[in-house]
Amino acid sequence: MLIPDIDALEERAAIAQYDGGLSREAAEDVAARQQGFRHREHYWEWLADYVVTRKLP
């Protein structure tokens, strides 16, 4: 089961963006994949669904 860690995503995305020279979107894709998500959209959709339903998938 995937459980997003928003602090880790933000930190890893910032590092990838700053050190790797990636756009914010590309950096979030990298960070989301590190947590087992397909891409950043998958990450944010999962998180939004959780906030609305308050249930893990």
C-alpha positions as CSV (number, residue, x, y, z in Angstrom):
1,M,0.0,0.0,0.0
2,L,1.3,3.4,-0.9
3,I,1.3,6.0,1.8
4,P,2.7,9.4,0.6
5,D,5.2,11.3,2.7
6,I,4.6,14.9,1.7
7,D,7.6,16.2,3.6
8,A,9.9,13.7,1.9
9,L,8.3,14.6,-1.5
10,E,8.9,18.3,-1.0
11,E,12.4,17.9,0.2
12,R,13.4,15.5,-2.6
13,A,11.8,17.6,-5.2
14,A,13.6,20.7,-4.0
15,I,16.9,18.9,-4.1
16,A,16.2,17.5,-7.6
17,Q,15.1,20.9,-8.8
18,Y,18.1,22.8,-7.3
19,D,20.9,20.3,-7.7
20,G,19.6,18.6,-10.8
21,G,18.4,21.7,-12.6
22,L,15.0,20.1,-13.2
23,S,11.7,21.9,-13.6
24,R,9.5,21.7,-10.5
25,E,7.2,19.3,-12.4
26,A,10.1,17.0,-13.4
27,A,11.5,17.1,-9.9
28,E,8.1,16.1,-8.3
29,D,7.9,13.2,-10.8
30,V,11.3,12.0,-9.6
31,A,10.3,12.4,-5.9
32,A,6.9,10.7,-6.5
33,R,8.6,7.7,-8.2
34,Q,11.0,7.4,-5.2
35,Q,7.9,6.8,-3.1
36,G,6.5,4.2,-5.5
37,F,4.0,6.3,-7.4
38,R,4.0,6.4,-11.2
39,H,4.4,10.2,-11.4
40,R,3.5,13.4,-9.6
41,E,-0.1,13.4,-10.8
42,H,-0.6,9.9,-9.4
43,Y,0.9,11.1,-6.1
44,W,-1.4,14.2,-5.8
45,E,-4.5,12.3,-7.0
46,W,-3.9,9.6,-4.3
47,L,-3.4,12.3,-1.7
48,A,-6.5,14.2,-2.7
49,D,-8.6,11.1,-2.7
50,Y,-7.4,10.3,0.8
51,V,-8.2,13.8,2.1
52,V,-11.7,13.5,0.7
53,T,-12.5,10.0,1.8
54,R,-10.2,9.8,4.9
55,K,-9.6,6.1,3.9
56,L,-6.6,4.4,2.6
57,P,-7.2,2.7,-0.8
